[in-house]
Amino acid sequence: MSRWKALPAGLDPRARHLVVSLRRLKDHSGLSMRQLAAKTGYSTSSWERYLGGRSLPPKEAVEAVAAVAGENPTRLLALWEVASAAWTGPPADTAASDGAPAEATPGPPVRRGRARGPVVAGVVAFVLVAASAAVLVARAVGGDEGQARPPAVSTAAPAGVAPSPTTTSYTCRIERIGGQWFAGLSRTRDAILVNGHAGPQVAEAQCLLRRAGFPPGDIDGIYGPRTERAVQRLQQRAGLVVDGIVGPHTWGALRG
């Protein structure tokens, strides 16, 4: 097991989630930093930056380390998407290194910092619009029944700041169907939920957490710190990896 250095104090919790998961995967693989570099095509110095929380790894690097460790990349990529929208450090490297540290793109730091705000805002806005569209399509085809209206999102937020969802109260209608628990808000069994997500699927998980004896606070459909802690306690009791992320295995524990 590697003795990792403490991550930067100012690292966003969502980015911290990604780095800790990558560190855990690297430890489980049993590879040294040099071996990891040889197998993924990214230099040792690049991995030192990624796993030290000093630079956001490119998406391809996340997929590469998952493949090397024999891990399904779905959960890691979900973490990467959330972390990339919250990242405030150096941008992700765009290409694999052949043994030399990746060079930063020339240019004044101030100009690059100014350009990042609109990019992040655009990514967040795209994710929110896509999520809203998915909910509308699900309703149109007769999907989940009993869902509350998704939280409204303000479009007046300043550039570079993610809009905050309006607090919405969901009603839990707990019932046992086919040997599994449902709360009447979503029937998903494999949606990936992490801190920062919002919507009826989060509310469904919150209802089932409360039923299982792990109260997440208000059933508001917002995946915040209290919901994350409740998920971690459930995962610990169920013998799962305690990472605070709801995936297929955690859904199985919630519905079982």
PyMOL commands that set and color helices and strands:
alter all, ss='L'
color gray80, all
select helices_A, chain A and resi 13-29+33-40+44-51+59-69+74-86+109-140+200-211+225-238+248-255
alter helices_A, ss='H'
color red, helices_A
select strands_A, chain A and resi 175-177+180-182
alter strands_A, ss='S'
color yellow, strands_A
deselect
rebuild
show_as cartoon
